[in-house]
Amino acid sequence: MNTNIKMVVADLDGTMLSDDKTICKENLAAVEELRKAGIIVTVATGRSFIMAQRYFDELSLDTVVATYNGGLVYNLGQKKDISVTSFSDETVNDFVDFVRGRTDDVFIYSRECLYANIESEHIRRFYTYNKTAQQTKDTLPIYSSKEFFAKEKKDAILKFGLQNDNIPQLLEWFEILKTNPNFTIVNSMPNFLEIMPKGVSKGSALQHFSDFYGISVDNMAVFGDEENDASMFEVAGFSFVMGNARDNVKKYGDYVVGDNNHAGFADGVRKYIL
């Protein structure tokens, strides 16, 4: 057993979850084995809290978790916020100005809902990709992005998303947006950019975990598969990249474990931690 590891932090999609958006029995068993060994288990995900909640329940978590890539850090056991970071009104307007005339395929996440182009093919894919959205408990209300743009007083926004199957154009947008110092941008899927407020990342969420539990980031092990996990790979003492990750993500890891469809999380836990 690696006695230096006091906490394990896992991503959800592509890591803890199989492609069918379920948690396999092996991963659930590995989580319980970690708990029995006295190791804290928690989650850091890009999902909204609503879209992640069923998995928190399935994993029987009462820990501090991170959603929106660190935009909301929440204590499940005490049912209270640890940290909430939203965009300033000025930065929201900067984003609106950028997308206007460029694309309608925007995802605008408040804490309570998602604003998007409800006629977009990508929104239909969103419902397919996030099957939990079709279940009552995990329904994320979706409203028209046009409604958001027209609001004089806009909601507090924790994250933006931009989807574009034209990858060269998406990368061009990335280069433009990253010149705004108030944005933190990650290419979380080949055709999807996630944009958070300055300083927000899964890596920053680890520091909140550290402050709350009194555990150094050097004593944390993290599991992930995409570029939005890179910030926690760089911060944590032990980083495990899933076998299904892209090659440019695997370079961040200390270890590469099995893929998400074959209990790679559980295998990594048992081989390197327990």
C-alpha positions as CSV (number, residue, x, y, z in Angstrom):
1,M,0.0,0.0,0.0
2,N,1.2,3.5,-0.9
3,T,1.1,5.2,2.5
4,N,1.8,8.6,1.0
5,I,-1.6,8.8,-0.6
6,K,-4.3,10.2,1.7
7,M,-6.9,11.3,-0.9
8,V,-8.0,10.1,-4.4
9,V,-9.7,12.5,-6.7
10,A,-11.4,11.1,-9.8
11,D,-12.8,12.7,-12.9
12,L,-16.2,11.3,-14.0
13,D,-16.6,11.2,-17.8
14,G,-14.0,9.0,-19.5
15,T,-12.6,8.0,-16.1
16,M,-14.9,6.8,-13.4
17,L,-17.7,6.4,-16.0
18,S,-17.8,3.9,-18.9
19,D,-18.8,5.2,-22.2
20,D,-22.4,4.2,-21.5
21,K,-22.3,6.7,-18.5
22,T,-22.5,4.1,-15.8
23,I,-20.1,3.2,-13.0
24,C,-19.0,-0.4,-13.2
25,K,-19.0,-2.7,-10.2
26,E,-15.2,-2.9,-10.1
27,N,-14.9,0.9,-9.7
28,L,-17.5,1.0,-7.0
29,A,-15.7,-1.8,-5.2
30,A,-12.4,0.0,-5.5
31,V,-13.9,3.2,-4.0
32,E,-15.1,1.2,-1.0
33,E,-11.7,-0.5,-0.7
34,L,-10.0,2.9,-0.6
35,R,-12.4,4.1,2.2
36,K,-11.7,1.0,4.2
37,A,-8.0,1.8,3.9
38,G,-8.7,5.3,5.4
39,I,-8.2,7.1,2.1
40,I,-10.6,9.9,1.2
41,V,-12.3,9.6,-2.2
42,T,-13.9,12.5,-4.0
43,V,-14.6,13.8,-7.5
44,A,-13.6,16.7,-9.7
45,T,-15.7,17.1,-12.9
46,G,-16.5,19.5,-15.6
47,R,-20.2,18.6,-15.2
48,S,-22.7,20.9,-13.6
49,F,-23.7,19.9,-10.0
50,I,-27.1,18.8,-11.2
51,M,-25.6,16.5,-13.9
52,A,-23.1,15.0,-11.4
53,Q,-25.4,14.5,-8.4
54,R,-26.6,11.0,-9.2
55,Y,-23.0,9.8,-9.4
56,F,-22.2,11.4,-6.1
57,D,-25.1,9.4,-4.6
58,E,-24.0,6.2,-6.3
59,L,-20.5,6.6,-5.0
60,S,-22.0,7.3,-1.5
61,L,-19.9,10.5,-1.3
62,D,-20.2,12.9,1.7
63,T,-16.9,14.7,0.8
64,V,-16.1,18.1,-0.7
65,V,-16.5,17.8,-4.5
66,A,-15.7,20.0,-7.5
67,T,-18.0,20.7,-10.4
68,Y,-17.9,23.1,-13.4
69,N,-14.1,22.3,-13.5
70,G,-13.7,23.9,-10.1
71,G,-16.2,26.7,-10.4
72,L,-18.3,25.2,-7.7
73,V,-16.6,23.4,-4.8
74,Y,-19.3,22.0,-2.5
75,N,-19.4,20.1,0.8
76,L,-21.9,17.2,0.2
77,G,-21.9,16.1,3.9
78,Q,-22.7,19.6,5.2
79,K,-24.7,20.6,2.1
80,K,-22.9,24.0,1.8
81,D,-20.7,25.8,-0.7
82,I,-17.0,26.0,-0.1
83,S,-16.3,28.2,-3.1
84,V,-18.3,29.6,-6.0
85,T,-16.6,31.5,-8.8
86,S,-18.7,33.1,-11.6
87,F,-17.8,35.6,-14.4
88,S,-18.1,39.3,-13.9
89,D,-20.8,41.0,-16.0
90,E,-18.0,42.6,-18.1
91,T,-16.5,39.2,-18.9
92,V,-19.9,37.8,-19.8
93,N,-20.4,40.6,-22.2
94,D,-16.9,40.0,-23.7
95,F,-18.0,36.4,-24.4
96,V,-21.3,37.4,-25.9
97,D,-19.6,39.9,-28.1
98,F,-17.1,37.2,-29.3
99,V,-19.7,34.6,-30.2
100,R,-22.2,37.0,-31.8
101,G,-21.9,36.6,-35.6
102,R,-19.5,33.6,-35.2
103,T,-21.6,30.7,-33.9
104,D,-24.9,29.7,-32.3
105,D,-23.4,26.6,-30.8
106,V,-22.8,28.0,-27.3
107,F,-23.3,26.4,-23.9
108,I,-23.8,28.9,-21.1
109,Y,-23.9,27.3,-17.6
110,S,-25.5,29.0,-14.6
111,R,-25.9,27.0,-11.4
112,E,-29.5,26.3,-12.1
113,C,-29.7,25.8,-15.9
114,L,-28.0,25.7,-19.3
115,Y,-28.6,28.3,-22.0
116,A,-28.0,27.0,-25.5
117,N,-29.2,27.0,-29.1
118,I,-32.1,24.6,-28.6
119,E,-32.3,23.9,-32.3
120,S,-28.7,22.8,-32.6
121,E,-27.7,19.3,-33.5
122,H,-25.1,19.6,-30.8
123,I,-27.8,20.1,-28.1
124,R,-29.4,16.9,-29.3
125,R,-26.0,15.2,-29.0
126,F,-25.8,16.7,-25.5
127,Y,-28.9,14.9,-24.4
128,T,-27.6,11.7,-25.9
129,Y,-24.2,12.1,-24.3
130,N,-25.6,13.0,-20.9
131,K,-28.2,10.3,-20.5
132,T,-28.8,11.4,-17.0
133,A,-30.5,14.6,-18.3
134,Q,-33.4,12.4,-19.3
135,Q,-33.9,11.2,-15.8
136,T,-36.1,13.3,-13.5
137,K,-33.5,13.8,-10.7
138,D,-30.8,14.9,-13.0
139,T,-32.7,17.1,-15.4
140,L,-30.7,20.2,-16.3
141,P,-33.2,22.8,-17.6
142,I,-32.2,24.2,-21.0
143,Y,-33.3,27.6,-22.2
144,S,-32.6,29.4,-25.4
145,S,-29.3,31.2,-25.6
146,K,-31.2,34.0,-27.4
147,E,-33.2,34.5,-24.2
148,F,-29.9,34.8,-22.2
149,F,-28.5,37.4,-24.7
150,A,-31.6,39.5,-24.5
151,K,-31.6,39.7,-20.7
152,E,-30.7,43.0,-19.2
153,K,-29.7,41.4,-15.9
154,K,-27.9,38.2,-16.7
155,D,-27.6,35.1,-14.5
156,A,-24.4,34.4,-12.6
157,I,-22.4,32.2,-15.1
158,L,-19.9,29.6,-14.0
159,K,-18.8,28.2,-17.3
160,F,-19.1,28.7,-21.1
161,G,-18.8,26.0,-23.7
162,L,-18.1,26.3,-27.5
163,Q,-18.6,23.3,-29.8
164,N,-17.4,23.1,-33.4
165,D,-16.8,20.1,-35.6
166,N,-14.5,22.4,-37.7
167,I,-11.4,21.8,-35.6
168,P,-9.1,24.3,-37.2
169,Q,-11.7,27.0,-36.7
170,L,-12.2,25.9,-33.1
171,L,-8.5,26.2,-32.5
172,E,-8.5,29.6,-34.0
173,W,-11.2,30.6,-31.5
174,F,-9.1,29.2,-28.8
175,E,-6.1,31.4,-29.8
176,I,-8.3,34.5,-29.8
177,L,-10.1,33.8,-26.5
178,K,-6.9,33.0,-24.6
179,T,-5.8,36.6,-25.1
180,N,-8.5,37.6,-22.6
181,P,-6.9,37.5,-19.2
182,N,-10.3,36.8,-17.5
183,F,-10.7,33.4,-19.2
184,T,-9.3,30.0,-18.3
185,I,-9.7,27.8,-21.4
186,V,-9.4,24.1,-21.9
187,N,-9.9,21.9,-24.9
188,S,-11.8,19.3,-23.0
189,M,-12.8,17.3,-26.1
190,P,-11.4,17.6,-29.6
191,N,-14.4,19.6,-30.7
192,F,-15.3,21.4,-27.5
193,L,-13.8,24.3,-25.5
194,E,-14.7,25.0,-21.9
195,I,-14.2,28.5,-20.6
196,M,-14.1,29.3,-16.9
197,P,-13.3,32.4,-14.9
198,K,-9.7,33.3,-14.4
199,G,-8.0,31.0,-11.9
200,V,-10.7,28.3,-12.0
201,S,-9.5,24.8,-12.8
202,K,-9.5,21.3,-11.3
203,G,-6.0,22.1,-10.1
204,S,-7.4,25.1,-8.1
205,A,-10.1,22.7,-6.7
206,L,-7.4,20.5,-5.3
207,Q,-6.1,23.4,-3.2
208,H,-9.6,23.8,-1.8
209,F,-9.6,20.1,-0.9
210,S,-6.2,20.6,0.7
211,D,-7.4,23.6,2.8
212,F,-10.5,21.8,4.0
213,Y,-9.0,18.4,4.9
214,G,-5.5,19.6,5.8
215,I,-4.0,17.2,3.3
216,S,-1.1,18.3,1.1
217,V,-1.6,18.1,-2.7
218,D,1.6,16.0,-2.6
219,N,-0.5,13.3,-0.8
220,M,-3.3,13.3,-3.4
221,A,-3.7,10.9,-6.3
222,V,-5.8,12.0,-9.3
223,F,-7.3,10.1,-12.1
224,G,-8.4,11.7,-15.4
225,D,-8.5,11.5,-19.2
226,E,-8.8,14.9,-20.8
227,E,-7.1,18.3,-21.0
228,N,-9.4,19.8,-18.3
229,D,-7.7,17.3,-16.0
230,A,-4.2,18.5,-16.8
231,S,-4.2,21.2,-14.1
232,M,-4.7,18.6,-11.4
233,F,-2.2,16.2,-13.0
234,E,0.4,19.0,-12.6
235,V,-0.5,19.8,-9.0
236,A,-1.1,16.4,-7.4
237,G,1.7,14.2,-6.0
238,F,0.5,11.2,-8.0
239,S,-1.2,11.4,-11.4
240,F,-2.9,8.6,-13.2
241,V,-4.1,9.0,-16.8
242,M,-6.6,6.7,-18.3
243,G,-5.7,4.5,-21.2
244,N,-8.4,6.0,-23.4
245,A,-6.9,9.5,-23.1
246,R,-5.4,11.2,-26.1
247,D,-1.6,11.1,-26.4
248,N,-1.2,14.8,-25.6
249,V,-2.9,14.2,-22.3
250,K,-1.0,11.0,-21.4
251,K,2.2,13.0,-21.2
252,Y,1.0,14.7,-18.0
253,G,0.7,11.5,-16.0
254,D,3.0,9.6,-13.8
255,Y,1.2,6.4,-14.7
256,V,-1.1,5.3,-17.5
257,V,-3.8,2.8,-16.4
258,G,-6.4,0.8,-18.2
259,D,-9.3,2.4,-20.2
260,N,-12.6,3.6,-18.8
261,N,-14.5,0.7,-20.4
262,H,-12.4,-1.9,-18.6
263,A,-12.3,-0.6,-15.0
264,G,-9.1,1.3,-15.5
265,F,-9.7,3.3,-12.4
266,A,-10.1,0.1,-10.2
267,D,-7.0,-1.5,-11.8
268,G,-4.9,1.6,-11.1
269,V,-6.1,1.8,-7.5
270,R,-5.3,-1.8,-6.8
271,K,-2.0,-1.9,-8.6
272,Y,-0.5,1.4,-7.4
273,I,-2.3,2.6,-4.3
274,L,-3.7,-0.3,-2.2
